[in-house]
Amino acid sequence: MTIRIVGVAGSLTAPSRTIELVEQIVAEIGRHLSVESEIVRVDELGPAFAGTLHRRDLTSEVERAVVAIETADVLVVASPVYRASFTGLFKHLFDFVDQYALVDTPVLLAATGGSERHALIIDHQFRPLFAFFSALTLPLGVYAHDSDFTDYLISSPRLRERLEKAVAKAVPLIRSNLAEREEIARTLAGLVEAVPERDPRAPVRLLA
């Protein structure tokens, strides 16, 4: 089975360590599973929705990005750290995502920053955000320090090891999650088929 992975990179500029991190995590998942992938880049969408308040006013490009997020089988999300949190435009993008679209969707969390102290963003900022959506945040996040990159490409063996470990822990949960979803879908389809179609001409009986 091929799964749809959507990466969301919250960087405001390019080239970007955050974009590189998202792309490498998505690629690593692709080494374990059959995937179709798409990367949503906030730096490309930013001017198109920065001042937008309502989803109905989004451009078609941003609307496509939101729909891609809502319909993903797996999300990989990352942001550079600003003021101990993710970027404002990263959060603003998720302001347009339907509250119930990500229920039980596996989400692998990642971030980049200039200080090891910022690693807490994964547990103190990302997990609460995706808890609101009732998404399934995967157990290991990936935090990368600026020194883990050379010319915006991953050069640190330690970061590569952490990335691979996070994906290795995530893959069994992703497989289990998708199998459970398929089983629920089959069950619901069976229930629909089992309900006899009512003849519209038949009289309606009202209970006393």
Residue frames as a rotation matrix with the C-alpha (Angstrom) as fourth column:
MET 1
0.569 0.822 0.000 0.00
0.822 -0.569 0.000 0.00
0.000 0.000 -1.000 0.00
THR 2
-0.451 -0.682 0.576 1.25
0.664 -0.688 -0.295 3.48
0.597 0.250 0.762 -0.89
ILE 3
0.274 0.505 -0.818 0.79
0.920 -0.385 0.071 6.13
-0.279 -0.773 -0.570 1.78
ARG 4
0.424 -0.042 0.905 0.63
0.459 -0.851 -0.255 9.90
0.781 0.523 -0.341 1.34
ILE 5
0.048 -0.491 -0.870 3.21
0.958 -0.225 0.180 11.79
-0.284 -0.842 0.459 3.36
VAL 6
0.619 0.122 0.776 3.01
0.393 -0.903 -0.171 15.56
0.680 0.411 -0.607 3.55
GLY 7
-0.241 -0.752 -0.613 5.92
0.970 -0.174 -0.167 17.48
0.019 -0.636 0.772 4.98
VAL 8
0.797 0.474 0.375 5.32
0.445 -0.880 0.166 20.99
0.409 0.035 -0.912 6.31
ALA 9
-0.234 -0.950 -0.208 8.36
0.949 -0.177 -0.261 23.25
0.211 -0.259 0.943 6.63
GLY 10
0.685 0.635 -0.357 7.79
0.721 -0.663 0.204 26.41
-0.107 -0.397 -0.912 8.66
SER 11
-0.363 -0.886 -0.288 10.91
0.757 -0.460 0.464 28.25
-0.544 -0.049 0.838 7.55
LEU 12
0.602 0.584 -0.545 10.37
0.236 -0.781 -0.578 31.79
-0.763 0.219 -0.608 6.28
THR 13
0.349 -0.571 -0.743 13.39
-0.852 -0.523 0.002 31.75
-0.390 0.633 -0.669 3.94
ALA 14
0.845 -0.201 0.496 15.22
0.331 0.925 -0.188 29.44
-0.420 0.323 0.848 1.56
PRO 15
-0.116 -0.087 -0.989 17.64
-0.020 0.996 -0.085 27.75
0.993 0.010 -0.118 1.43
SER 16
0.260 0.396 0.881 16.74
-0.886 -0.265 0.381 26.42
0.384 -0.879 0.282 4.85
ARG 17
-0.841 -0.537 0.068 17.96
-0.500 0.722 -0.477 23.86
0.207 -0.435 -0.876 7.35
THR 18
-0.370 0.790 0.490 14.33
-0.498 0.277 -0.822 23.19
-0.784 -0.548 0.291 8.28
ILE 19
0.542 0.537 -0.647 13.36
-0.826 0.197 -0.529 22.35
-0.157 0.820 0.550 4.70
GLU 20
-0.245 -0.728 -0.640 16.36
-0.717 0.581 -0.386 20.03
0.653 0.364 -0.664 4.45
LEU 21
-0.852 -0.075 0.518 15.39
-0.469 0.549 -0.692 18.31
-0.232 -0.833 -0.503 7.71
VAL 22
0.133 0.977 0.166 11.80
-0.623 0.213 -0.753 17.74
-0.771 -0.003 0.637 6.56
GLU 23
0.484 0.037 -0.874 12.93
-0.845 0.280 -0.456 16.39
0.228 0.959 0.166 3.19
GLN 24
-0.537 -0.781 -0.319 15.40
-0.636 0.623 -0.456 14.00
0.555 -0.042 -0.831 4.79
ILE 25
-0.649 0.397 0.649 12.85
-0.464 0.470 -0.751 12.67
-0.603 -0.789 -0.121 7.29
VAL 26
0.464 0.851 -0.248 10.33
-0.701 0.180 -0.690 12.10
-0.543 0.494 0.679 4.49
ALA 27
0.207 -0.478 -0.854 13.01
-0.821 0.390 -0.417 10.36
0.532 0.787 -0.312 2.43
GLU 28
-0.806 -0.537 0.247 13.94
-0.576 0.621 -0.531 8.13
0.132 -0.571 -0.810 5.37
ILE 29
-0.143 0.840 0.523 10.32
-0.503 0.394 -0.770 7.06
-0.853 -0.373 0.366 5.84
GLY 30
0.602 0.372 -0.706 10.28
-0.788 0.137 -0.600 6.29
-0.126 0.918 0.376 2.13
ARG 31
-0.399 -0.799 -0.450 13.10
-0.789 0.549 -0.276 3.81
0.467 0.245 -0.849 2.67
HIS 32
-0.910 0.108 0.399 10.78
-0.208 0.714 -0.668 1.76
-0.357 -0.691 -0.628 4.89
LEU 33
-0.087 0.973 0.214 7.38
0.338 0.230 -0.912 2.29
-0.937 -0.007 -0.349 3.28
SER 34
-0.507 0.061 0.860 5.92
0.854 -0.102 0.510 2.85
0.118 0.993 0.000 -0.17
VAL 35
-0.085 0.408 -0.909 5.10
0.562 -0.733 -0.382 6.56
-0.822 -0.544 -0.167 -0.19
GLU 36
0.122 0.083 0.989 3.91
0.789 -0.613 -0.046 9.47
0.602 0.786 -0.141 -2.26
SER 37
-0.132 -0.283 -0.950 5.27
0.897 -0.443 0.008 12.68
-0.423 -0.851 0.312 -0.80
GLU 38
0.347 0.226 0.910 4.66
0.570 -0.822 -0.013 16.40
0.745 0.523 -0.414 -0.97
ILE 39
-0.477 -0.543 -0.691 6.42
0.876 -0.362 -0.320 19.24
-0.077 -0.758 0.648 0.82
VAL 40
0.650 0.661 0.374 4.42
0.625 -0.746 0.231 22.31
0.432 0.084 -0.898 1.86
ARG 41
-0.416 -0.892 -0.177 6.78
0.885 -0.353 -0.303 25.25
0.208 -0.283 0.936 2.28
VAL 42
0.444 0.603 -0.663 5.64
0.775 -0.629 -0.052 28.25
-0.449 -0.491 -0.747 4.29
ASP 43
-0.388 -0.666 -0.637 8.31
0.202 -0.736 0.646 30.43
-0.899 0.122 0.420 2.65
GLU 44
-0.943 0.075 0.323 6.52
0.323 -0.022 0.946 29.94
0.078 0.997 -0.003 -0.68
LEU 45
-0.114 0.993 0.024 3.02
0.865 0.088 0.494 30.46
0.489 0.077 -0.869 0.71
GLY 46
-0.486 -0.161 -0.859 3.73
0.813 -0.442 -0.378 33.28
-0.319 -0.882 0.346 3.17
PRO 47
-0.953 0.089 -0.291 2.79
-0.143 -0.975 0.171 36.38
-0.268 0.205 0.941 1.18
ALA 48
-0.689 0.704 -0.171 -0.36
-0.070 0.170 0.983 34.66
0.721 0.689 -0.068 -0.08
PHE 49
0.215 0.854 -0.474 -2.02
0.464 0.338 0.819 34.17
0.859 -0.396 -0.324 3.31
ALA 50
-0.712 -0.624 -0.321 -0.15
0.556 -0.224 -0.800 36.25
0.428 -0.748 0.507 5.90
GLY 51
-0.933 0.346 0.098 -3.04
-0.350 -0.810 -0.471 38.69
-0.084 -0.474 0.877 6.33
THR 52
-0.382 0.822 -0.422 -5.91
-0.336 0.302 0.892 36.28
0.861 0.482 0.161 5.64
LEU 53
-0.630 0.214 0.747 -8.41
-0.765 -0.005 -0.644 35.62
-0.134 -0.977 0.167 8.44
HIS 54
0.276 0.845 0.457 -10.95
-0.606 0.522 -0.600 33.28
-0.746 -0.112 0.656 6.81
ARG 55
-0.399 -0.459 0.794 -10.43
0.203 0.800 0.565 30.10
-0.894 0.387 -0.226 4.83
ARG 56
0.508 0.685 0.522 -12.87
0.679 0.054 -0.732 31.22
-0.530 0.726 -0.438 2.17
ASP 57
0.911 -0.180 -0.371 -10.45
-0.300 -0.906 -0.298 34.04
-0.282 0.382 -0.880 1.34
LEU 58
0.092 -0.932 0.349 -7.40
-0.047 0.346 0.937 31.81
-0.995 -0.103 -0.012 0.76
THR 59
-0.068 -0.214 -0.975 -5.78
-0.979 -0.172 0.106 31.70
-0.190 0.962 -0.198 -2.64
SER 60
0.825 0.400 -0.399 -6.13
-0.504 0.841 -0.199 28.44
0.256 0.365 0.895 -4.57
GLU 61
0.017 -0.912 -0.411 -2.46
-0.242 0.395 -0.886 27.64
0.970 0.114 -0.214 -3.87
VAL 62
-0.720 -0.268 0.640 -2.82
-0.654 -0.046 -0.755 27.94
0.232 -0.962 -0.142 -0.11
GLU 63
0.298 0.898 0.323 -6.15
-0.927 0.354 -0.127 26.09
-0.229 -0.261 0.938 -0.16
ARG 64
0.623 -0.144 -0.769 -4.44
-0.339 0.836 -0.431 23.19
0.705 0.529 0.472 -1.98
ALA 65
-0.494 -0.869 -0.009 -1.75
-0.306 0.184 -0.934 23.15
0.814 -0.459 -0.357 0.70
VAL 66
-0.448 0.415 0.792 -4.35
-0.881 -0.052 -0.471 23.03
-0.154 -0.908 0.388 3.49
VAL 67
0.669 0.719 -0.187 -6.24
-0.743 0.653 -0.146 20.21
0.017 0.237 0.971 1.75
ALA 68
0.195 -0.688 -0.699 -2.98
-0.270 0.648 -0.712 18.30
0.943 0.328 -0.060 1.30
ILE 69
-0.761 -0.449 0.468 -2.37
-0.532 0.018 -0.847 18.57
0.372 -0.893 -0.253 5.06
GLU 70
-0.108 0.832 0.545 -5.93
-0.941 0.091 -0.325 17.51
-0.320 -0.548 0.773 5.89
THR 71
0.806 0.512 -0.297 -5.85
-0.591 0.730 -0.345 14.44
0.040 0.453 0.891 3.63
ALA 72
-0.138 -0.950 -0.279 -2.34
-0.814 0.270 -0.515 13.18
0.565 0.156 -0.810 4.44
ASP 73
0.646 0.215 -0.733 -1.84
0.138 0.911 0.389 9.68
0.751 -0.352 0.559 5.81
VAL 74
0.310 -0.642 -0.701 1.25
0.939 0.091 0.332 10.92
-0.149 -0.761 0.631 7.67
LEU 75
0.918 -0.089 0.387 2.54
-0.001 -0.975 -0.221 14.41
0.397 0.202 -0.895 8.45
VAL 76
0.036 -0.919 -0.393 6.15
0.998 0.056 -0.039 15.46
0.058 -0.391 0.919 9.00
VAL 77
0.821 0.345 0.454 6.19
0.326 -0.937 0.122 18.97
0.468 0.047 -0.882 10.46
ALA 78
-0.009 -0.868 -0.496 9.09
0.995 -0.057 0.081 21.21
-0.099 -0.493 0.865 11.37
SER 79
0.870 0.206 0.447 9.86
0.263 -0.962 -0.069 24.83
0.416 0.178 -0.892 12.12
PRO 80
-0.380 -0.916 0.127 12.87
0.413 -0.291 -0.863 26.90
0.828 -0.275 0.489 13.02
VAL 81
0.112 0.387 -0.915 12.62
0.994 -0.029 0.109 28.17
0.015 -0.922 -0.388 16.58
TYR 82
-0.435 -0.152 0.887 11.69
0.197 -0.978 -0.071 31.83
0.879 0.143 0.456 17.07
ARG 83
-0.391 0.258 0.884 11.19
-0.794 -0.580 -0.182 33.17
0.466 -0.773 0.432 20.60
ALA 84
-0.815 -0.078 0.575 10.96
-0.442 0.725 -0.529 29.61
-0.375 -0.685 -0.625 21.97
SER 85
0.142 0.903 0.406 8.18
-0.093 0.420 -0.903 28.66
-0.986 0.090 0.144 19.54
PHE 86
-0.213 -0.117 0.970 7.44
0.889 0.389 0.242 27.81
-0.406 0.914 0.021 15.92
THR 87
-0.977 -0.193 0.088 7.13
0.212 -0.857 0.469 30.58
-0.015 0.477 0.879 13.35
GLY 88
-0.489 0.834 -0.258 3.93
-0.322 -0.447 -0.835 32.61
-0.811 -0.325 0.486 13.29
LEU 89
-0.154 0.433 -0.888 3.17
-0.988 -0.069 0.137 31.67
-0.002 0.899 0.439 9.68
PHE 90
-0.851 -0.115 -0.513 3.57
-0.133 0.991 -0.001 27.96
0.508 0.067 -0.859 10.47
LYS 91
-0.790 0.593 -0.154 0.91
0.337 0.211 -0.918 28.34
-0.512 -0.777 -0.366 13.17
HIS 92
-0.334 0.692 -0.640 -1.24
-0.635 -0.667 -0.390 30.54
-0.697 0.276 0.662 10.92
LEU 93
-0.602 0.084 -0.794 -1.28
-0.680 0.468 0.565 27.83
0.419 0.880 -0.225 8.25
PHE 94
-0.834 0.270 -0.482 -2.66
0.394 0.902 -0.177 25.33
0.386 -0.338 -0.858 10.75
ASP 95
-0.731 0.637 -0.244 -5.27
-0.186 -0.531 -0.827 27.88
-0.656 -0.559 0.507 11.83
PHE 96
-0.230 0.647 -0.727 -7.02
-0.969 -0.219 0.111 27.04
-0.087 0.731 0.677 8.55
VAL 97
-0.807 -0.095 -0.583 -6.91
-0.221 0.964 0.150 23.24
0.547 0.250 -0.799 9.01
ASP 98
0.227 0.974 -0.002 -10.26
-0.463 0.109 0.880 21.73
0.857 -0.199 0.475 9.98
GLN 99
0.008 -0.218 0.976 -10.35
-0.999 -0.046 -0.002 20.83
0.045 -0.975 -0.218 13.67
TYR 100
0.443 0.284 0.850 -11.28
-0.477 0.878 -0.044 17.20
-0.759 -0.386 0.524 12.99
ALA 101
0.792 -0.112 -0.600 -9.28
-0.568 0.226 -0.791 16.56
0.225 0.968 0.115 9.80
LEU 102
-0.113 -0.967 -0.229 -6.18
-0.663 0.245 -0.707 15.24
0.740 0.072 -0.669 11.60
VAL 103
0.463 0.329 0.823 -7.81
-0.860 0.390 0.329 12.93
-0.212 -0.860 0.464 14.14
ASP 104
0.677 -0.265 0.687 -5.48
0.006 0.935 0.355 9.91
-0.736 -0.236 0.635 14.60
THR 105
0.902 -0.432 0.018 -3.15
-0.002 -0.047 -0.999 11.12
0.432 0.901 -0.044 11.82
PRO 106
0.504 -0.791 -0.346 0.47
0.819 0.312 0.481 10.19
-0.273 -0.526 0.805 12.68
VAL 107
0.910 -0.237 0.341 2.64
-0.090 -0.914 -0.396 13.31
0.405 0.330 -0.853 12.96
LEU 108
0.304 -0.890 -0.340 6.43
0.949 0.316 0.021 13.26
0.088 -0.329 0.940 13.24
LEU 109
0.984 0.140 -0.111 7.68
0.165 -0.950 0.266 16.44
-0.068 -0.280 -0.958 14.91
ALA 110
0.107 -0.989 0.104 10.95
0.991 0.098 -0.087 18.22
0.076 0.112 0.991 14.17
ALA 111
0.980 0.141 -0.138 12.62
0.156 -0.981 0.111 21.59
-0.120 -0.131 -0.984 14.71
THR 112
0.136 -0.964 0.229 15.85
0.829 -0.016 -0.559 23.48
0.542 0.266 0.797 14.08
GLY 113
0.975 0.200 0.093 17.52
0.117 -0.826 0.551 26.06
0.187 -0.526 -0.829 16.26
GLY 114
0.314 -0.908 0.277 20.71
-0.225 -0.355 -0.908 27.72
0.922 0.222 -0.315 17.36
SER 115
-0.433 -0.424 0.796 20.68
-0.868 -0.042 -0.494 26.46
0.243 -0.905 -0.350 20.95
GLU 116
-0.785 0.105 -0.610 20.18
0.128 0.992 0.005 23.03
0.606 -0.074 -0.792 22.48
ARG 117
-0.866 0.487 -0.111 17.78
0.024 -0.183 -0.983 24.64
-0.499 -0.854 0.147 24.97
HIS 118
-0.397 0.738 -0.545 15.29
-0.894 -0.446 0.047 25.07
-0.209 0.505 0.837 22.13
ALA 119
-0.878 0.032 -0.478 14.86
-0.162 0.920 0.358 21.30
0.451 0.391 -0.802 21.85
LEU 120
-0.792 0.604 -0.084 11.98
0.291 0.254 -0.922 21.61
-0.536 -0.755 -0.377 24.32
ILE 121
-0.565 0.601 -0.565 9.89
-0.776 -0.620 0.116 23.16
-0.281 0.504 0.817 21.55
ILE 122
-0.706 0.274 -0.653 8.89
-0.275 0.744 0.609 19.67
0.653 0.609 -0.450 20.44
ASP 123
-0.574 0.476 -0.667 7.20
0.747 0.638 -0.187 18.79
0.336 -0.605 -0.722 23.73
HIS 124
-0.525 0.315 -0.791 6.11
0.557 -0.575 -0.599 22.25
-0.643 -0.755 0.126 24.87
GLN 125
-0.452 0.357 -0.817 4.84
-0.586 -0.810 -0.029 23.73
-0.672 0.466 0.575 21.60
PHE 126
-0.686 0.133 -0.715 4.33
-0.641 0.353 0.681 21.09
0.343 0.926 -0.156 18.92
ARG 127
-0.869 0.343 -0.356 2.65
0.401 0.910 -0.102 18.38
0.289 -0.231 -0.929 20.98
PRO 128
-0.516 0.742 -0.427 0.00
0.283 -0.324 -0.903 20.70
-0.809 -0.587 -0.043 22.50
LEU 129
-0.464 0.341 -0.817 -0.81
-0.777 -0.600 0.191 22.09
-0.425 0.724 0.544 19.03
PHE 130
-0.593 0.201 -0.780 -1.41
-0.536 0.624 0.568 18.66
0.601 0.755 -0.262 17.53
ALA 131
-0.891 0.395 -0.221 -3.18
0.428 0.575 -0.697 17.45
-0.148 -0.716 -0.682 20.67
PHE 132
-0.467 0.740 -0.484 -5.80
-0.446 -0.670 -0.593 20.08
-0.763 -0.061 0.643 19.82
PHE 133
-0.179 0.357 -0.917 -6.33
-0.970 0.094 0.226 18.29
0.167 0.929 0.329 16.50
SER 134
0.535 0.295 0.792 -6.39
-0.561 0.825 0.071 14.86
-0.632 -0.482 0.607 18.27
ALA 135
0.554 -0.464 -0.691 -3.53
-0.616 0.330 -0.715 13.80
0.560 0.822 -0.103 16.00
LEU 136
0.949 -0.303 -0.085 -1.18
0.301 0.795 0.526 10.94
-0.092 -0.525 0.846 16.87
THR 137
0.596 -0.802 0.023 2.15
-0.778 -0.585 -0.232 12.60
0.200 0.120 -0.973 17.64
LEU 138
0.662 -0.390 -0.641 4.89
0.134 0.902 -0.410 10.01
0.738 0.186 0.649 17.19
PRO 139
0.858 -0.128 -0.498 7.10
0.514 0.168 0.841 9.22
-0.024 -0.977 0.210 20.19
LEU 140
-0.033 -0.952 -0.306 10.45
0.751 -0.225 0.620 10.58
-0.659 -0.209 0.722 19.04
GLY 141
0.964 0.222 -0.145 10.86
0.090 -0.789 -0.608 14.04
-0.250 0.573 -0.781 17.59
VAL 142
0.211 -0.918 0.335 13.98
0.973 0.163 -0.164 15.30
0.096 0.361 0.928 15.83
TYR 143
0.921 -0.028 -0.388 15.70
0.062 -0.974 0.216 18.47
-0.385 -0.223 -0.896 16.99
ALA 144
0.382 -0.807 0.450 18.63
0.896 0.205 -0.393 19.75
0.224 0.554 0.802 14.92
HIS 145
0.401 -0.388 -0.830 21.19
0.344 -0.776 0.529 22.36
-0.849 -0.498 -0.178 15.92
ASP 146
0.863 -0.087 -0.498 22.61
-0.439 -0.616 -0.654 24.78
-0.250 0.783 -0.570 13.36
SER 147
-0.078 -0.997 0.012 25.98
-0.906 0.076 0.416 23.04
-0.416 0.022 -0.909 13.72
ASP 148
-0.030 0.144 0.989 24.45
0.068 0.988 -0.142 19.81
-0.997 0.063 -0.039 12.37
PHE 149
0.818 0.395 0.418 24.41
0.455 0.002 -0.891 21.36
-0.353 0.918 -0.178 8.87
THR 150
-0.405 -0.865 -0.297 26.97
0.292 -0.430 0.854 22.49
-0.866 0.260 0.427 6.34
ASP 151
-0.944 0.103 -0.315 25.71
-0.321 -0.522 0.790 24.77
-0.083 0.847 0.526 3.58
TYR 152
-0.185 0.977 0.111 22.13
-0.965 -0.159 -0.207 23.92
-0.184 -0.145 0.972 4.66
LEU 153
0.293 0.228 -0.928 22.69
-0.461 0.885 0.072 20.17
0.838 0.407 0.364 4.19
ILE 154
0.922 0.058 0.382 22.83
-0.370 0.413 0.832 17.63
-0.110 -0.909 0.402 7.03
SER 155
0.254 -0.910 -0.326 26.45
-0.478 0.175 -0.861 16.86
0.841 0.375 -0.390 7.80
SER 156
-0.291 -0.342 0.893 26.28
-0.956 0.068 -0.286 15.53
0.037 -0.937 -0.347 11.36
PRO 157
-0.626 0.028 -0.780 26.37
-0.130 0.982 0.140 11.75
0.769 0.189 -0.611 11.83
ARG 158
-0.942 0.281 -0.185 24.69
0.243 0.189 -0.951 12.24
-0.232 -0.941 -0.247 15.22
LEU 159
-0.376 0.847 -0.376 21.72
-0.710 -0.524 -0.469 14.03
-0.595 0.091 0.799 13.67
ARG 160
-0.292 0.232 -0.928 21.49
-0.792 0.485 0.370 11.37
0.536 0.843 0.042 10.97
GLU 161
-0.859 -0.073 -0.506 21.44
0.170 0.892 -0.418 8.72
0.482 -0.445 -0.754 13.69
ARG 162
-0.779 0.613 -0.133 18.70
-0.038 -0.257 -0.966 10.54
-0.626 -0.747 0.223 15.64
LEU 163
-0.274 0.669 -0.691 16.66
-0.937 -0.347 0.036 10.96
-0.216 0.657 0.722 12.47
GLU 164
-0.454 0.040 -0.890 16.92
-0.473 0.836 0.278 7.28
0.756 0.547 -0.360 11.57
LYS 165
-0.951 0.095 -0.293 16.02
0.293 0.568 -0.769 6.24
0.094 -0.818 -0.568 15.11
ALA 166
-0.591 0.777 -0.219 12.94
-0.442 -0.539 -0.717 8.49
-0.675 -0.326 0.662 15.14
VAL 167
-0.129 0.531 -0.837 11.75
-0.971 0.102 0.214 7.02
0.199 0.841 0.503 11.85
ALA 168
-0.701 -0.185 -0.689 12.48
-0.150 0.982 -0.112 3.44
0.697 0.024 -0.716 12.97
LYS 169
-0.904 0.405 -0.136 10.28
0.216 0.158 -0.964 4.03
-0.369 -0.900 -0.230 16.03
ALA 170
-0.421 0.768 -0.482 7.59
-0.660 -0.624 -0.419 5.68
-0.623 0.142 0.769 13.92
VAL 171
-0.644 0.124 -0.755 7.22
-0.690 0.332 0.643 3.13
0.331 0.935 -0.128 11.11
PRO 172
-0.864 0.370 -0.342 5.54
0.424 0.900 -0.097 0.33
0.272 -0.229 -0.935 13.15
LEU 173
-0.510 0.701 -0.498 3.05
0.321 -0.382 -0.866 2.85
-0.798 -0.602 -0.030 14.57
ILE 174
-0.463 0.313 -0.829 2.33
-0.778 -0.592 0.211 4.22
-0.425 0.743 0.518 11.10
ARG 175
-0.812 0.135 -0.567 1.70
-0.275 0.769 0.577 0.70
0.514 0.625 -0.587 9.77
SER 176
-0.769 0.528 -0.361 -0.55
0.632 0.539 -0.557 -0.15
-0.099 -0.656 -0.748 12.72
ASN 177
-0.501 0.568 -0.653 -2.45
-0.103 -0.788 -0.607 3.12
-0.859 -0.237 0.454 12.40
LEU 178
-0.536 0.267 -0.801 -3.13
-0.843 -0.228 0.488 2.62
-0.053 0.936 0.347 8.70
ALA 179
-0.854 0.230 -0.466 -4.19
0.106 0.955 0.277 -1.01
0.509 0.187 -0.840 9.22
GLU 180
-0.661 0.629 -0.410 -6.65
0.554 0.039 -0.832 0.11
-0.507 -0.777 -0.374 11.91
ARG 181
-0.448 0.482 -0.753 -8.06
-0.532 -0.821 -0.209 2.81
-0.719 0.307 0.624 9.63
GLU 182
-0.701 0.149 -0.698 -8.54
-0.613 0.374 0.696 0.31
0.365 0.915 -0.171 6.82
GLU 183
-0.844 0.391 -0.368 -10.32
0.486 0.847 -0.216 -2.10
0.227 -0.361 -0.905 9.16
ILE 184
-0.507 0.676 -0.535 -12.66
0.214 -0.503 -0.838 0.65
-0.835 -0.539 0.111 10.36
ALA 185
-0.497 0.292 -0.817 -13.37
-0.789 -0.544 0.286 1.67
-0.361 0.787 0.501 6.76
ARG 186
-0.816 0.179 -0.549 -14.18
-0.193 0.811 0.552 -1.94
0.544 0.556 -0.628 5.81
THR 187
-0.756 0.547 -0.360 -16.45
0.620 0.419 -0.664 -2.31
-0.212 -0.725 -0.655 8.83
LEU 188
-0.416 0.603 -0.680 -18.33
-0.194 -0.790 -0.581 0.89
-0.888 -0.110 0.446 8.02
ALA 189
-0.620 0.154 -0.769 -18.67
-0.782 -0.052 0.621 -0.15
0.056 0.987 0.153 4.38
GLY 190
-0.874 0.274 -0.402 -20.10
0.232 0.961 0.151 -3.49
0.427 0.039 -0.903 5.49
LEU 191
-0.604 0.674 -0.427 -22.63
0.467 -0.135 -0.874 -1.79
-0.646 -0.727 -0.233 7.74
VAL 192
-0.429 0.429 -0.795 -23.78
-0.649 -0.758 -0.058 0.44
-0.628 0.491 0.604 4.91
GLU 193
-0.713 0.120 -0.691 -24.23
-0.550 0.515 0.657 -2.53
0.435 0.849 -0.301 2.60
ALA 194
-0.877 0.346 -0.332 -26.17
0.456 0.816 -0.354 -4.42
0.149 -0.462 -0.874 5.29
VAL 195
-0.550 0.714 -0.434 -28.79
-0.052 -0.547 -0.835 -1.68
-0.834 -0.437 0.338 5.63
PRO 196
-0.309 0.482 0.820 -31.65
0.896 0.437 0.081 -2.47
-0.319 0.759 -0.567 3.20
GLU 197
-0.996 -0.017 0.087 -32.61
0.054 -0.894 0.445 0.29
0.070 0.448 0.891 0.83
ARG 198
-0.449 0.881 -0.146 -36.04
0.270 -0.021 -0.963 1.65
-0.851 -0.472 -0.229 1.64
ASP 199
-0.440 0.445 0.780 -38.68
0.876 0.022 0.481 1.81
0.197 0.895 -0.400 -1.07
PRO 200
-0.998 0.010 -0.059 -39.61
0.004 -0.971 -0.239 5.51
-0.059 -0.239 0.969 -1.26
ARG 201
-0.445 0.893 -0.064 -43.16
-0.434 -0.153 0.888 4.47
0.783 0.423 0.456 -2.18
ALA 202
-0.318 0.305 -0.897 -43.62
0.660 0.751 0.021 2.41
0.681 -0.585 -0.441 0.99
PRO 203
0.609 0.614 0.502 -45.74
0.041 -0.657 0.753 4.04
0.792 -0.438 -0.425 3.72
VAL 204
-0.555 -0.783 0.280 -43.93
-0.196 -0.204 -0.959 5.43
0.809 -0.587 -0.040 6.72
ARG 205
0.337 0.644 -0.687 -44.99
0.567 0.443 0.694 3.88
0.752 -0.623 -0.217 10.02
LEU 206
-0.162 -0.315 0.935 -45.03
-0.499 -0.792 -0.353 6.23
0.851 -0.524 -0.029 12.96
LEU 207
-0.648 -0.111 -0.753 -44.48
0.524 0.653 -0.547 4.92
0.553 -0.749 -0.365 16.45
ALA 208
0.459 0.879 0.126 -47.33
0.407 -0.334 0.850 5.66
0.790 -0.339 -0.511 18.85
